[in-house]
Amino acid sequence: MNMRLTDVRIEDNIAVITIQNPPVNTLSMKTMEDIHSALTEVEQQGNVKAVILTGQGQHFVAGAELNEFLQIESKEAASQMSYIGYQLMDRIESFSVPVIAAIKGACLGGGLELALACHLRVATQEAIFGLPEITLGIIPGAGGTQRLPKVIGQARAIEMILTGERISAEEAKQLGLINKVCSQEELEKESLILAKRITAQGKVAIESALVSVMEGLLGSAKAGYRMEAEKFGHCFTTHDKREGVEAFLNRRKPQFQDR
């Protein structure tokens, strides 16, 4: 039986995608395929306003599936694997609603690349981060060399990539890699708190803000400005804009209807 390696649970406009590839949730080709399927399931719901991506058991994702690496001997096959990883990370990064990585245990190699593709990251105090591919005689192949410098800065990222150094959750927080550090017992709770702070807002505004930010980060500043202006205008045509402004002026909590 071909078991699915992800679980999807949707409640109160929040989707929780759990990677289930024991013992350490390696990012195999099948895992990536099933994350794609989970994202498609979330998109088909239509009412989801935030996604939490996490791993079952003690780890987020401990890295790629090295047994698959042993089967690849040509440059073309290895490059194709890299492109497959890129496509998944690009889809997460470009997802219409924010994706929050809830990280525990090992977040290494492909696991860190997966977390970097997410828009927000919450981690436990015990979590470990790194791109150790250099110690295997290879390099990160799913966007790690591109996203890590943008998140933590060029010098520290290059040091981590060229040495394979692993860092703690506390240092990751100081570097801006993660948004919040919490205990392992509070990871689910803190991730949901963050998600609910987002889902309390209108869906049109959430999507408009996110696509504007990503347009500038992934494209040019001018493209970002143009997208911001377009989405700013679009928001002014919505019910939620009128509700939000009227609620503020009347000192009451807005009741957004996501339209």
PLY file of the C-alpha trace (Angstrom):
ply
format ascii 1.0
element vertex 259
property float x
property float y
property float z
element edge 258
property int vertex1
property int vertex2
end_header
0.00 0.00 0.00
1.34 3.42 -1.01
0.81 5.39 2.20
0.58 9.17 2.09
3.37 10.86 4.04
1.37 13.95 5.00
-1.75 14.60 7.03
-4.02 17.61 6.53
-6.32 18.98 9.21
-8.40 22.12 8.65
-10.21 23.99 11.41
-11.22 27.64 11.88
-9.65 28.75 8.57
-6.29 27.22 9.56
-4.78 24.21 7.80
-2.22 22.09 9.63
-0.05 19.96 7.34
1.94 17.31 9.23
4.82 15.49 7.56
4.73 11.81 8.53
7.86 10.07 7.28
9.40 8.31 10.32
11.76 8.14 11.97
13.05 11.67 11.20
10.75 12.94 8.41
13.36 12.89 5.64
12.47 14.95 2.59
12.26 12.11 0.09
10.79 12.46 -3.40
7.59 10.88 -2.08
7.49 13.33 0.84
7.80 16.27 -1.55
5.09 14.82 -3.78
2.75 14.43 -0.82
3.42 17.97 0.43
2.37 19.14 -3.04
-0.83 17.09 -2.71
-1.51 18.56 0.73
-1.10 22.11 -0.60
-3.51 21.32 -3.43
-6.04 20.03 -0.89
-5.70 23.26 1.08
-6.15 25.39 -2.05
-9.33 23.50 -2.97
-10.93 24.38 0.37
-11.03 28.06 -0.49
-11.57 29.31 3.07
-8.09 28.70 4.52
-6.34 31.90 5.65
-3.13 30.43 7.15
-1.20 27.15 6.98
0.97 25.52 9.66
3.58 23.06 8.37
5.11 20.71 10.94
6.61 17.26 11.41
5.29 14.26 13.30
7.36 12.94 16.19
10.54 14.53 17.49
11.74 16.28 14.34
10.61 18.81 11.73
12.64 17.44 8.78
16.13 16.06 9.43
17.27 16.38 5.81
17.00 14.70 2.44
16.67 10.95 1.88
20.34 9.97 1.44
19.49 6.54 0.03
18.00 8.34 -2.96
21.27 10.28 -3.36
23.19 7.01 -3.65
21.08 6.04 -6.65
21.94 9.21 -8.58
25.20 9.21 -10.50
24.69 11.63 -13.40
24.78 15.40 -13.41
21.47 15.52 -15.27
19.64 13.33 -12.73
21.01 15.31 -9.80
20.05 18.62 -11.41
16.56 17.27 -12.05
16.23 16.39 -8.37
17.27 19.93 -7.50
14.62 21.35 -9.83
11.94 19.17 -8.19
12.95 20.51 -4.78
12.96 24.06 -6.15
9.43 23.66 -7.50
8.09 22.67 -4.08
9.90 25.46 -2.24
8.80 27.99 -4.85
5.19 26.86 -4.49
5.30 27.30 -0.71
7.02 30.68 -0.97
4.44 31.82 -3.53
1.45 30.33 -1.71
-1.55 32.67 -1.57
-1.82 32.57 2.23
1.00 32.57 4.80
2.70 29.28 5.64
4.08 28.98 9.19
6.78 26.39 9.88
6.37 24.84 13.36
9.86 23.45 13.99
11.16 20.98 16.55
14.24 18.79 16.70
16.30 18.64 13.52
15.74 21.26 10.83
18.67 20.37 8.63
19.51 20.34 4.94
16.30 20.00 2.98
14.43 20.59 6.23
15.95 24.05 6.62
15.33 24.74 2.93
11.68 23.82 3.49
11.48 26.11 6.54
13.14 28.95 4.61
10.44 28.70 1.95
7.78 29.29 4.62
6.81 32.86 5.44
7.04 32.59 9.24
8.85 30.20 11.59
8.23 29.17 15.21
10.71 26.78 16.85
11.30 24.93 20.09
14.29 25.69 22.31
15.85 22.34 21.38
15.58 22.81 17.59
18.80 22.70 15.54
19.30 24.44 12.19
21.90 23.95 9.49
22.83 23.17 5.90
25.34 20.30 6.34
25.46 19.30 2.65
29.07 20.51 2.29
30.15 17.74 4.69
28.73 15.21 2.21
30.72 16.63 -0.68
27.71 18.41 -2.20
25.81 21.69 -1.77
22.23 22.61 -0.83
20.02 21.91 -3.83
16.54 23.19 -2.98
17.13 26.91 -2.62
19.27 27.00 0.52
22.14 28.92 -1.08
19.66 31.58 -2.25
17.21 31.98 0.62
19.48 31.74 3.68
21.58 34.83 2.76
18.41 36.84 2.21
17.07 35.89 5.64
20.15 36.09 7.91
22.64 38.09 5.83
25.39 37.17 3.41
28.39 36.69 5.71
26.78 34.41 8.30
24.94 32.43 5.63
28.10 31.79 3.63
29.86 30.68 6.80
27.09 28.21 7.59
26.94 26.89 4.01
30.71 26.46 3.63
31.29 24.82 7.04
28.05 22.89 7.53
27.73 24.53 10.95
24.60 23.86 12.98
23.09 26.60 15.12
20.69 26.64 18.06
17.17 28.02 18.09
18.36 30.95 20.21
20.99 31.98 17.66
18.50 31.41 14.86
16.15 33.84 16.61
18.93 36.43 16.99
19.75 36.10 13.28
16.12 36.63 12.27
15.75 33.07 10.97
12.82 32.32 13.25
10.09 34.53 14.69
9.61 32.93 18.08
11.26 30.37 20.39
9.11 28.33 22.75
9.14 25.09 24.71
8.35 21.84 22.92
5.10 21.57 24.87
3.97 24.98 23.63
4.93 24.65 19.94
1.46 23.78 18.70
-0.15 26.40 20.92
2.24 29.20 19.90
1.95 28.33 16.21
-1.84 28.43 16.45
-1.74 31.75 18.32
0.30 33.28 15.49
-1.97 31.74 12.86
-5.10 33.04 14.63
-3.66 36.56 14.82
-3.44 36.40 11.03
-6.79 34.72 10.38
-8.55 37.40 12.46
-7.92 39.70 9.49
-9.76 39.70 6.16
-8.65 37.11 3.59
-8.47 39.60 0.73
-6.14 41.87 2.72
-4.02 38.90 3.89
-3.50 37.67 0.34
-2.95 41.17 -1.01
-0.32 42.04 1.58
1.53 38.76 1.15
1.69 38.87 -2.64
2.90 42.49 -2.47
5.71 41.60 -0.07
6.79 38.57 -2.10
6.67 40.45 -5.40
9.25 42.90 -4.09
11.40 40.21 -2.44
11.45 37.86 -5.41
11.37 40.46 -8.18
12.39 44.09 -8.26
11.49 46.92 -5.91
9.61 48.61 -8.74
7.58 45.46 -9.37
6.81 45.33 -5.65
5.63 48.95 -5.64
3.39 48.31 -8.63
1.89 45.22 -7.02
1.34 47.09 -3.76
-0.48 49.91 -5.55
-2.64 47.45 -7.49
-3.57 45.43 -4.38
-4.10 48.61 -2.33
-6.65 49.68 -4.92
-8.28 46.26 -4.97
-8.73 46.28 -1.20
-10.66 49.56 -1.50
-13.35 47.78 -3.54
-14.09 45.22 -0.82
-16.70 44.88 1.88
-13.93 44.27 4.41
-12.37 47.68 3.75
-15.64 49.45 4.57
-16.19 47.22 7.61
-12.65 47.74 8.88
-12.73 51.52 8.59
-16.23 51.84 10.06
-15.31 49.53 12.95
-12.23 51.61 13.73
-14.16 54.89 13.63
-16.89 53.44 15.85
-14.36 51.83 18.23
-15.60 48.28 17.78
-14.03 45.04 16.61
-14.39 44.49 12.85
-16.39 41.54 11.56
-14.60 40.68 8.33
-16.42 38.53 5.78
-13.45 37.83 3.48
-14.98 39.70 0.57
0 1
1 2
2 3
3 4
4 5
5 6
6 7
7 8
8 9
9 10
10 11
11 12
12 13
13 14
14 15
15 16
16 17
17 18
18 19
19 20
20 21
21 22
22 23
23 24
24 25
25 26
26 27
27 28
28 29
29 30
30 31
31 32
32 33
33 34
34 35
35 36
36 37
37 38
38 39
39 40
40 41
41 42
42 43
43 44
44 45
45 46
46 47
47 48
48 49
49 50
50 51
51 52
52 53
53 54
54 55
55 56
56 57
57 58
58 59
59 60
60 61
61 62
62 63
63 64
64 65
65 66
66 67
67 68
68 69
69 70
70 71
71 72
72 73
73 74
74 75
75 76
76 77
77 78
78 79
79 80
80 81
81 82
82 83
83 84
84 85
85 86
86 87
87 88
88 89
89 90
90 91
91 92
92 93
93 94
94 95
95 96
96 97
97 98
98 99
99 100
100 101
101 102
102 103
103 104
104 105
105 106
106 107
107 108
108 109
109 110
110 111
111 112
112 113
113 114
114 115
115 116
116 117
117 118
118 119
119 120
120 121
121 122
122 123
123 124
124 125
125 126
126 127
127 128
128 129
129 130
130 131
131 132
132 133
133 134
134 135
135 136
136 137
137 138
138 139
139 140
140 141
141 142
142 143
143 144
144 145
145 146
146 147
147 148
148 149
149 150
150 151
151 152
152 153
153 154
154 155
155 156
156 157
157 158
158 159
159 160
160 161
161 162
162 163
163 164
164 165
165 166
166 167
167 168
168 169
169 170
170 171
171 172
172 173
173 174
174 175
175 176
176 177
177 178
178 179
179 180
180 181
181 182
182 183
183 184
184 185
185 186
186 187
187 188
188 189
189 190
190 191
191 192
192 193
193 194
194 195
195 196
196 197
197 198
198 199
199 200
200 201
201 202
202 203
203 204
204 205
205 206
206 207
207 208
208 209
209 210
210 211
211 212
212 213
213 214
214 215
215 216
216 217
217 218
218 219
219 220
220 221
221 222
222 223
223 224
224 225
225 226
226 227
227 228
228 229
229 230
230 231
231 232
232 233
233 234
234 235
235 236
236 237
237 238
238 239
239 240
240 241
241 242
242 243
243 244
244 245
245 246
246 247
247 248
248 249
249 250
250 251
251 252
252 253
253 254
254 255
255 256
256 257
257 258
